[in-house]
Amino acid sequence: MLQVRYGINLAPEIKENKIDIIKNEPFTIWDADVINIQKQKYYLLVEKDTSFPILLTKLDTKLFNDVFANAIKSYDFILFKQQQKLVSAVKSKQMSFYDTKSQASLMLEKIRKLIEDNQSEYLNLIDVVKDEKNMVDKLTVMSATIFALGSQIGQNFISKMIDEVSTYFPIKPQKPNRRYKYVDLVPKFEDFSNFENYENKPVKGNEKIVAKIKENNQKLIDQYAKYVPAGIGYIQPDQMLPDYLNHYLLRNKIHLVTNDLGEAISYLWIIISNNKLYPLEIEQITNTLKNFYVFLSRVGLIRKTDSKEIGMNIDWVVEEINSYSDQSLDEDLINDMIAAIEANPKKILELEDLDLSPQDLSRILEGLRKDLESHDKKQKTRKKTIFENQTRNRATYEIRVKLKSFKPSTWRRFIISGNTSVKTLEVAMLDMFNADFGHMFDLLNKKTQERFENAESIAETKDWDPATGIDYEKAKVSYFEKRDKLLLTYDYGDSWEFEVDIKNITTDQAAPKCPKILSGKSYGIIDDIGGVWSLQDYYDTPKDKVDPEMIDLLMGGEAINLDNFNKEELNQRMEQYKN
């Protein structure tokens, strides 16, 4: 239930839905008052615990729900699953009003004063939406832009938001059975379930138990240290994990490493956003964090599927941050740096000292960059190729994708924007069929023999693959023509194949912001079952004859109904691929 507290300024307007008691439920209590922006009246609502500000043109429940949902989906530091939980919990059918019989709350007044005192700067920042006809989008931008006026308010909001979401909407990992093959290490630390009764309790006042948790965390780190891959692509555990486990997770409330999978994403987001890091340092941090969660599955703290999901989400948040930062190196620049190293190989020998700090490594890379500048003058200017059709970037593509060689027919028909990257297209299609992304994949245009995949795979196969490799991050859906026949391949061991047909391309309506499934049939695939023939065998086998161990290992203990097709649930997942 949405509860709006108001004071003397709004009292004359509020006539209905008044309440006498406030229920203390997360994200449901908002303070409201009026604010004038460029001579127009708005309603400023501020959430009680996080200071989340929202601007509305009227006190309307649907408008609030839409602006709130829009704003939440833009916060990269919150996992998509948590965003969905939060939006669902806050969504209300009606606003209830509580009269405080006083002035506005201190935080609401502080935010209103921030806008009023910096109105010229604020108007300049929101100028991009002055002609926006979609009022929800306009109000979302106006609300989010408030933080640009005061960095301290923005930082406090993010910190409180992360705390509240992790407390009330955690993504709890499941603990696997120790007979699972991937659980191959015996823990050298105390079972974290012994501390679960203290989860979300304040650190202050529980110093003794916090000290025990920190001691146990250190035992976990010490065991993990034996399994860290060698090389400069990883950070030694004692350089990062104590900060994550014993500082970040225990900053205000007691959070265990098994408390919320979303904590890893928010931690990574804060580190990258608040520090000017070189690409090598970002790669080290992400590799170490992903490998650490794989280790947690090996000691039986989380399931393998949880570790894979964390890895995907880590890659996603880094990609999102890089999309609006200038820290990532251009691929052509990296290729030229490699050429520069080949021209001066003695330089790279300095990297053999694995005791070098990230800062030292960065200095060496900067030296190599200078070598590159000299080397690059001798090279011809390279023009970057863009694989798109700009006239079709605004088009809507209708696509049908079908799992090959399986009966009954398993397929999806969906629409997607031409401006979407081919990588997102591939990932979205696999998600439609419930793949867990633990394997490599590519998309082949049969007619042109162009293969769309990641840059690393292209480099590894260019000497023997007859197809032309194209980086799927540099290609857009608009590159494809109507009636193109494509083949999506996933997991080169099990070799899942999907026939992809470009059915139609239209420009008579606005392209969807994210992929939208129109129709479909059947569940999809089961990862690591052995491919389509094993999937067919599972489907054809009577339920009481299916191997229970396979159900435990591959399906989390509950048999999957391959006839099930949940369009609504799949479309909710598609929202994370917003263009």
C-alpha positions in Angstrom: 0.0 0.0 0.0 1.4 3.4 -1.0 1.2 5.7 2.0 1.8 9.4 1.4 2.5 11.7 4.3 1.6 15.3 3.7 1.7 18.6 5.7 0.1 22.0 5.8 1.0 22.9 2.2 -1.0 20.0 0.7 -3.8 19.8 3.3 -6.3 21.8 1.2 -5.9 19.4 -1.7 -6.3 16.1 0.1 -10.0 15.2 0.4 -10.1 11.4 0.0 -8.3 8.2 1.1 -7.1 9.6 4.4 -5.6 7.2 7.0 -5.0 7.6 10.7 -2.2 5.0 11.1 1.0 4.4 9.1 2.1 0.8 8.5 5.9 0.5 8.5 6.5 -1.5 5.3 9.6 -1.1 3.1 9.4 1.5 0.3 5.7 2.3 1.0 6.0 5.5 3.1 6.6 8.7 1.1 6.7 12.4 2.2 5.1 14.8 -0.3 4.9 18.5 -1.0 4.6 20.9 -3.8 7.5 22.4 -5.8 7.5 24.9 -8.7 9.9 24.3 -11.6 9.9 26.8 -14.4 6.5 28.2 -13.2 4.9 24.7 -13.4 3.6 22.9 -10.4 5.0 19.5 -9.5 4.6 17.1 -6.6 7.9 16.0 -5.0 7.7 12.7 -3.2 10.6 11.4 -1.1 10.8 7.8 0.3 11.2 7.7 4.1 14.3 5.4 4.4 16.3 5.9 1.2 15.4 9.5 0.3 14.4 8.3 -3.2 12.9 11.4 -4.9 10.1 11.2 -7.5 8.5 14.1 -9.3 4.9 13.9 -10.5 2.5 16.2 -12.3 -0.4 14.9 -10.2 -0.9 12.7 -7.2 -2.0 9.7 -9.3 -1.3 6.1 -8.3 -0.7 4.8 -11.9 1.6 7.7 -12.7 3.6 7.0 -9.6 3.8 3.3 -10.3 5.0 3.9 -13.8 7.6 6.5 -12.9 8.9 4.4 -10.0 9.2 1.3 -12.2 11.0 3.3 -14.9 13.4 4.8 -12.4 14.2 1.4 -10.8 15.0 -0.2 -14.1 17.7 2.4 -14.7 19.7 1.5 -11.6 22.5 -0.8 -12.7 23.6 -1.4 -9.1 20.5 -3.5 -8.4 20.0 -6.9 -10.0 17.2 -7.3 -12.5 15.5 -9.9 -10.3 15.6 -7.5 -7.4 14.3 -4.7 -9.5 11.3 -6.9 -10.4 10.7 -7.8 -6.7 10.9 -4.1 -5.7 8.6 -2.8 -8.4 6.1 -5.6 -7.6 6.1 -4.8 -3.9 5.6 -1.1 -4.3 3.0 -1.2 -7.1 -0.3 0.0 -5.6 -3.9 0.4 -6.6 -4.4 3.5 -4.5 -2.6 6.3 -2.6 -3.5 6.6 1.0 -2.8 10.0 2.7 -1.6 10.7 6.3 -1.8 14.2 7.6 1.4 15.1 9.6 -0.1 18.5 10.5 3.4 20.0 10.1 5.9 21.3 7.6 7.6 19.0 5.1 10.1 16.4 6.4 13.8 17.5 6.7 15.0 15.4 3.8 12.1 16.4 1.5 12.9 20.1 2.3 16.6 19.5 1.7 15.9 18.0 -1.8 13.4 20.7 -2.7 15.9 23.4 -1.6 18.6 21.7 -3.7 16.4 22.0 -6.8 15.3 25.5 -6.1 18.8 26.8 -5.3 20.3 25.2 -8.4 17.3 25.7 -10.8 19.4 27.1 -13.7 21.7 24.1 -13.6 18.8 21.7 -13.2 16.9 23.1 -16.1 20.0 22.8 -18.3 20.4 19.2 -17.3 16.8 18.3 -18.0 16.7 20.2 -21.3 17.0 16.9 -23.2 13.5 16.0 -22.2 11.8 19.4 -22.6 10.0 18.2 -25.7 9.4 14.7 -24.5 5.8 13.7 -25.1 5.9 10.6 -22.9 5.2 12.1 -19.5 6.5 9.0 -17.6 9.9 9.1 -19.4 10.1 12.9 -18.8 9.3 12.6 -15.1 11.8 9.7 -14.7 14.6 11.8 -16.1 13.6 14.8 -14.1 13.6 12.7 -10.9 16.9 10.9 -11.6 18.6 14.2 -12.5 18.1 15.6 -9.0 21.2 13.6 -7.8 23.4 15.4 -10.3 22.9 18.6 -8.2 24.3 17.1 -5.0 26.8 14.2 -5.1 26.5 13.6 -1.4 22.8 13.1 -1.6 23.3 10.8 -4.5 25.9 8.7 -2.7 23.8 8.5 0.4 20.8 7.4 -1.7 22.7 4.6 -3.4 24.2 3.4 -0.2 20.8 3.3 1.6 19.1 1.8 -1.5 21.6 -1.1 -1.6 21.1 -1.7 2.1 17.3 -1.7 1.9 17.1 -3.9 -1.3 19.5 -6.4 0.1 17.6 -6.6 3.4 14.1 -6.9 2.0 14.6 -8.3 -1.5 17.7 -10.5 -1.4 18.5 -13.1 -4.1 19.2 -16.0 -1.8 21.4 -18.8 -3.3 20.4 -22.4 -2.8 22.7 -24.8 -1.1 23.5 -27.8 -3.2 23.6 -31.4 -2.2 27.2 -32.5 -1.5 26.8 -35.4 -3.9 26.7 -33.0 -6.8 29.8 -33.6 -8.9 30.9 -30.0 -8.9 31.0 -29.9 -5.1 34.5 -31.3 -5.0 36.2 -29.4 -2.2 35.8 -30.0 1.6 35.2 -26.7 3.4 38.0 -25.6 5.8 35.8 -23.1 7.5 32.7 -23.1 9.7 29.3 -23.6 8.0 27.8 -20.1 7.4 24.4 -21.4 8.3 25.5 -21.2 11.9 25.4 -17.4 11.6 22.1 -17.1 9.7 20.2 -16.0 12.8 22.2 -12.8 12.8 21.6 -11.8 9.2 20.4 -8.2 8.8 21.0 -7.4 12.5 23.0 -4.2 13.1 26.8 -4.5 13.3 26.8 -2.1 16.2 26.0 -4.0 19.4 26.9 -7.4 17.9 30.7 -6.9 17.9 31.5 -10.4 19.2 29.5 -12.3 16.6 30.9 -9.9 13.9 34.4 -10.8 15.0 33.6 -14.5 14.6 32.1 -14.0 11.2 35.2 -12.0 10.1 37.4 -14.8 11.4 35.4 -17.4 9.4 35.5 -15.2 6.3 39.3 -15.2 6.6 39.4 -19.0 6.7 37.2 -19.0 3.5 39.7 -16.5 1.9 42.7 -18.6 2.9 41.2 -21.8 1.4 40.2 -19.9 -1.8 43.8 -18.5 -2.1 45.0 -22.0 -3.1 42.7 -22.1 -6.1 43.3 -18.7 -7.7 44.5 -19.0 -11.3 48.1 -17.8 -11.8 48.7 -14.7 -14.0 48.1 -11.0 -14.0 44.4 -11.4 -14.9 43.5 -12.0 -11.2 44.0 -10.2 -7.9 45.4 -12.1 -5.0 42.6 -12.8 -2.5 44.1 -10.8 0.4 44.1 -7.7 -1.8 40.3 -7.6 -2.4 38.2 -10.2 -0.6 38.8 -8.9 2.9 37.4 -5.6 1.8 34.4 -7.3 0.2 33.6 -9.9 2.9 34.7 -8.1 6.1 34.1 -4.5 5.3 31.5 -4.1 2.5 29.2 -6.9 3.6 29.5 -5.9 7.3 29.3 -2.1 6.8 26.0 -1.5 8.6 24.1 -4.7 9.0 25.4 -8.3 9.3 25.4 -9.8 5.8 27.0 -13.1 5.0 28.5 -14.1 1.6 25.4 -16.4 1.3 23.0 -13.6 2.2 22.3 -12.0 -1.2 23.8 -12.6 -4.6 23.1 -9.1 -5.5 25.7 -7.8 -3.1 28.5 -8.8 -5.5 27.0 -6.7 -8.2 26.5 -3.6 -6.0 30.1 -3.9 -4.7 31.5 -4.2 -8.2 29.4 -1.2 -9.3 30.6 1.0 -6.5 34.3 0.1 -7.0 34.2 0.8 -10.7 32.0 3.9 -10.5 33.9 5.5 -7.7 37.5 4.8 -8.9 39.3 5.7 -12.0 40.5 2.2 -13.0 42.4 1.0 -16.0 40.8 -1.7 -18.1 43.4 -4.2 -16.7 42.3 -3.5 -13.1 38.6 -3.9 -14.0 39.4 -7.2 -15.6 41.3 -8.4 -12.6 38.5 -7.4 -10.2 35.8 -9.0 -12.3 37.8 -12.2 -13.0 38.6 -12.6 -9.3 35.0 -12.0 -8.2 33.6 -14.5 -10.8 36.2 -17.1 -9.9 35.5 -16.7 -6.2 31.8 -17.5 -6.7 32.7 -20.6 -8.7 34.8 -21.6 -5.7 31.8 -21.1 -3.4 29.9 -23.6 -5.5 32.8 -26.1 -5.3 32.7 -26.0 -1.5 28.9 -26.3 -1.5 27.9 -22.8 -0.3 25.9 -22.0 -3.5 24.7 -23.9 -6.5 26.6 -24.0 -9.8 23.7 -22.2 -11.5 24.1 -19.4 -8.9 27.8 -19.0 -9.7 27.0 -18.9 -13.5 24.3 -16.3 -12.9 26.7 -14.1 -10.9 29.2 -14.4 -13.7 26.6 -13.2 -16.2 25.5 -10.3 -14.0 29.1 -9.2 -13.4 29.7 -9.1 -17.2 26.5 -7.2 -17.6 27.2 -4.5 -15.0 30.7 -3.9 -16.4 29.2 -3.6 -19.9 26.6 -1.1 -18.6 29.2 1.0 -16.8 31.5 1.0 -19.8 28.6 2.1 -22.1 28.7 5.5 -20.4 32.3 5.8 -19.4 35.4 6.5 -21.5 37.6 4.1 -19.6 37.5 1.1 -22.0 40.1 0.8 -24.7 39.2 0.7 -28.3 39.7 -2.8 -29.8 41.8 -1.4 -32.6 44.0 0.3 -30.0 44.5 -3.0 -28.2 45.5 -4.7 -31.5 48.0 -1.9 -32.1 49.4 -2.3 -28.6 49.9 -6.0 -29.3 51.8 -5.0 -32.5 53.8 -2.5 -30.5 54.8 -5.2 -27.9 55.8 -7.5 -30.8 58.0 -4.7 -32.1 59.6 -4.3 -28.6 59.2 -7.7 -26.8 61.7 -6.9 -24.0 59.1 -4.5 -22.5 56.7 -7.3 -21.8 59.3 -9.3 -19.8 58.8 -6.9 -17.0 55.3 -8.3 -16.4 56.7 -11.6 -15.3 57.1 -10.3 -11.8 53.7 -11.3 -10.4 54.2 -9.2 -7.3 53.6 -6.0 -9.2 50.7 -4.0 -7.9 47.9 -3.0 -10.3 49.4 0.5 -10.3 52.8 -0.7 -11.4 51.2 -2.8 -14.1 49.3 0.2 -15.3 52.5 2.3 -15.5 54.1 -0.4 -17.6 51.0 -0.4 -19.9 51.3 3.3 -20.2 54.9 2.9 -21.3 53.7 0.4 -23.9 51.1 2.9 -25.0 53.9 5.4 -25.7 55.6 2.7 -27.7 52.3 2.3 -29.5 52.1 5.9 -30.5 55.5 5.6 -32.2 54.5 2.3 -33.8 51.2 3.6 -34.9 52.7 6.4 -37.0 54.1 3.7 -39.3 50.7 2.1 -39.8 48.0 3.2 -42.2 44.9 4.7 -40.7 42.4 1.9 -40.0 38.7 2.7 -40.6 36.3 1.0 -38.2 33.7 -1.1 -39.9 30.1 -0.8 -38.6 27.8 -3.7 -39.4 24.4 -2.0 -39.4 21.9 -0.4 -41.7 21.2 3.1 -40.3 17.9 3.5 -42.1 16.6 0.3 -40.4 17.9 1.1 -36.9 14.5 2.5 -36.0 12.7 -0.5 -37.6 10.9 -3.3 -35.8 12.1 -6.8 -36.7 9.8 -9.7 -36.4 11.8 -12.9 -35.9 10.9 -16.6 -35.4 13.4 -18.9 -33.7 12.9 -22.7 -33.4 14.8 -25.4 -31.6 16.2 -27.7 -34.3 15.5 -31.5 -34.3 13.1 -31.6 -31.3 9.5 -32.7 -31.2 7.0 -31.3 -30.2 8.0 -28.1 -32.0 9.6 -25.6 -29.6 9.7 -22.0 -30.9 9.3 -18.3 -30.2 8.0 -15.5 -32.3 9.1 -12.0 -31.1 9.8 -8.4 -32.1 13.0 -6.5 -31.5 14.4 -3.1 -32.4 16.8 -2.9 -35.3 19.1 -0.7 -33.1 19.8 -3.7 -30.8 23.3 -5.2 -30.9 23.5 -8.7 -32.3 25.1 -9.9 -29.0 21.9 -8.8 -27.2 19.8 -10.6 -29.9 21.7 -13.8 -29.3 21.6 -13.6 -25.5 17.9 -12.7 -25.5 17.0 -15.7 -27.8 18.9 -18.1 -25.6 17.1 -16.7 -22.6 13.8 -17.3 -24.3 14.7 -21.0 -24.3 15.9 -21.0 -20.7 19.6 -21.4 -21.4 21.8 -20.6 -18.3 24.7 -19.1 -20.4 27.4 -21.4 -19.1 28.7 -22.1 -22.6 29.9 -20.3 -25.8 27.5 -19.4 -28.6 27.4 -17.8 -32.1 25.0 -16.8 -34.9 25.7 -17.8 -38.5 24.2 -16.2 -41.6 24.0 -19.3 -43.9 23.9 -17.3 -47.1 26.8 -14.8 -46.5 28.8 -17.2 -44.2 29.2 -14.5 -41.6 29.5 -15.7 -38.1 28.6 -13.2 -35.2 30.4 -14.0 -32.0 32.8 -12.5 -29.4 36.1 -11.1 -30.5 38.2 -13.7 -28.6 36.5 -16.6 -30.5 37.1 -14.8 -33.8 40.8 -14.5 -33.0 41.1 -18.2 -32.1 39.3 -19.6 -35.1 40.3 -17.2 -37.9 42.9 -19.6 -39.3 40.6 -22.5 -39.9 37.0 -21.3 -39.8 35.7 -20.6 -43.4 33.1 -18.2 -42.1 33.9 -14.5 -41.7 34.0 -13.6 -38.1 32.2 -10.4 -37.0 32.3 -9.1 -33.4 28.7 -9.3 -32.3 29.1 -6.2 -30.1 29.9 -4.2 -33.3 26.9 -5.4 -35.3 23.2 -4.5 -35.0 20.1 -6.3 -35.9 19.5 -3.8 -38.6 22.3 -5.4 -40.6 20.0 -8.4 -41.3 17.7 -8.5 -44.3 14.1 -9.7 -44.5 14.0 -13.5 -45.1 17.6 -14.0 -43.9 18.1 -17.5 -42.5 20.4 -17.7 -39.5 21.6 -20.5 -37.3 22.2 -19.9 -33.6 24.5 -22.5 -32.0 24.9 -22.8 -28.2 27.3 -25.1 -26.2 29.7 -26.5 -28.7 29.7 -29.8 -26.7 26.0 -30.5 -26.6 25.6 -28.4 -29.8 22.1 -26.9 -29.4 21.0 -25.4 -32.7 18.2 -22.9 -33.3 16.8 -21.9 -36.7 16.4 -18.1 -36.9 14.1 -16.6 -39.6 13.8 -12.8 -40.2 10.1 -12.8 -40.9 9.4 -9.1 -41.3 10.8 -5.6 -41.0 8.4 -2.7 -40.4 8.7 1.1 -39.7 5.0 1.9 -39.2 5.3 1.8 -35.4 7.8 2.7 -32.8 10.4 -0.1 -32.2 10.1 -1.9 -28.9 12.5 -0.8 -26.1 13.3 -4.4 -25.4 12.6 -7.8 -27.1 8.9 -8.8 -26.8 7.7 -12.4 -27.3 4.4 -12.5 -29.2 3.8 -16.2 -29.2 5.6 -19.5 -28.7 5.4 -23.1 -27.6 7.1 -25.4 -25.1 9.7 -24.8 -22.4 13.1 -24.8 -24.2 16.3 -26.6 -23.3 18.0 -28.0 -20.2 21.7 -27.1 -19.9 24.2 -30.0 -19.7 21.6 -32.7 -20.3 23.6 -33.9 -23.4 22.0 -32.0 -26.3 18.8 -32.2 -28.2 18.8 -36.1 -28.4 19.1 -36.4 -24.6 16.4 -33.8 -24.2 14.1 -35.8 -26.6 14.9 -38.9 -24.5 13.9 -37.1 -21.3 10.7 -35.9 -22.9 9.7 -39.3 -24.2 10.5 -41.1 -20.9 7.6 -41.6 -18.5 7.9 -39.3 -15.4 8.2 -42.2 -13.0 11.1 -43.6 -15.0 13.3 -40.5 -15.2 16.6 -40.8 -13.3 16.1 -38.9 -10.0 19.9 -38.1 -9.9 19.5 -36.3 -13.2 16.6 -34.3 -11.8 18.7 -33.3 -8.8 21.9 -32.4 -10.8 20.4 -30.6 -13.7 17.0 -29.4 -12.6 17.5 -28.4 -8.9 15.5 -31.4 -7.6 12.2 -30.7 -9.4 11.4 -32.2 -12.8 11.0 -29.6 -15.6 7.8 -29.8 -17.7 9.0 -29.3 -21.3 5.4 -28.6 -22.4 5.3 -25.5 -20.2 5.5 -22.1 -22.0 5.1 -19.0 -19.7 5.1 -16.0 -22.0 4.5 -13.4 -19.2 7.5 -14.6 -17.2 9.8 -14.7 -20.2 8.7 -11.2 -21.3 9.6 -10.0 -17.8 13.1 -11.4 -18.3 13.3 -9.6 -21.7 13.0 -6.3 -19.9 16.7 -6.6 -18.8 17.7 -6.3 -22.5 16.3 -2.8 -22.9 17.8 -1.1 -25.9 
